[in-house]
Amino acid sequence: MNTKKINSLFVPTYKRDGAPLTHGKGSLLFDAGGTAYLDFGCGIAVNSLGHGHPALQKALFAQGRKLIHSSNLYFSQPQIDLAKLLIKHSFGKRVFFCNSGTEANEAAIKFARKWAKKQSPGKYHILSFSDGFHGRTYGALSATAQDKFHAGFEPLAGGFHFAPFNDIKAVKKLLAAHRFAAIFVEPLQGEGGVNSATAEFLTFLRKAADKHKCALVFDEIQCGMGRTGTLWAYEQYRVIPDMMTLAKPIGGGLPLGAVVCREDIALSLGAGDHGTTFGGNPVACALGVVVMNIIADKGFLKQVRVKGAYLLDKLTSLQKLFPAIESVLGSGLLIGVRMKADPAPIIAGCKKAGLLLIKANRNTVRFIPPLTVKKTEIDRAVSIFTSVLKKQPAKE
């Protein structure tokens, strides 16, 4: 299949090659050439229940026969059911549905500013952190403290400020200099290189947000929904945010995002202050109900922790064998192997050998398998990764 010809059809915002993917089953993906891949990229943390999960298929067909779209001028039952589940299983009291993670963060920025400006008209600044990633639309991009994503798209939106991740002293300095509406933070950074916030840092942010009367927003788009071994990453820190943004796995593979927030923040908004034509699509929400009911189960989450520890242990053991590995990071089934050089050749080699992995910032290889992955599949993935590492040329 002529990859160059296929690429000529699209705006070149992605580097893609190989035969088109055709179908999946469990942790496996298949392409038009008949090649099977072990999927440890999970659609970039989307396919948490793997491919072709029977409960998702059943919900997809059942809701598809009833109602595919109705607009947000009216209620739909799947929206109501999913909102109830999100509120039941989190700190939140209100939910806003959208289509993606970047849209969830855009909404949270607007919600925070509207809420904060009711306190004071000049209270609009947004604080976020180095290596964070919050999306590619202008507000979310402006909150993303990585220059490589900004290049060519300046000027960005005003009122956004960055501090080094896990640096309490730097945060104190910025908070004293501006009147902030919100602090945005990922408890575990995915795109930024699988970097974990310290408990001390998040505890400080909670106290600082209270002191300065600004909203603490946890971006759990990649690290939420069971990915780190608890339903939400904030549970492991015992730090409760004021808002939480969600997307990726929540729609079972269909576009869906959400903002979960406190009552007072929600009530600062009125009809027409924000909106979305497709957000909270009935089919996506029907799949979201299935995803929530499965992942919120304590036994399921325990297995995520067990398998995550197993994967972490196997990858950590490779560090002793391969000097090219700088460190192994992460939690649950979001694990990063940080290399001392660009890991692109390693990721390409793994794909050729039948394993899909994803690169992140700081030369990090992300392992993001389905939460339903089997230990035998973890063994196979690590075996492929090891064999590719062995083939890499030695660095002088």
ABEGO torsion letter per residue (X at the ends): XBAAAAAAABBBABBBBEBBBABBBEABBBBAAGBBBBBAAGGGGABAAEBGBAAAAAAAAAAAAABABAEAABBBAAAAAAAAAAAAABABABBBBBABAAAAAAAAAAAAAAAAAAABAABABBBBBBGBBAEABAAAAAABBBAAAABGAOBBBBGBBBBBBGBAAAAAAAAAABBBABBBBBABBAAAGGBBBBAAAAAAAAAAAAAAGBBBBBBAAAABGGAAGBABAAAAAGBBBABBBBBGAAAGGBBBBBBBBBAAAAAABBBGABBBAABGBAAAAAAAAAAAAAAABAAAAAAAAAAAAAAAAAAAAAAAABAABABBBEBEABBBBBBABBAAAAAAAAAAAGBBBBBBBGGBBBBBBBAABBAAAAAAAAAAAAAAAAABBBBX
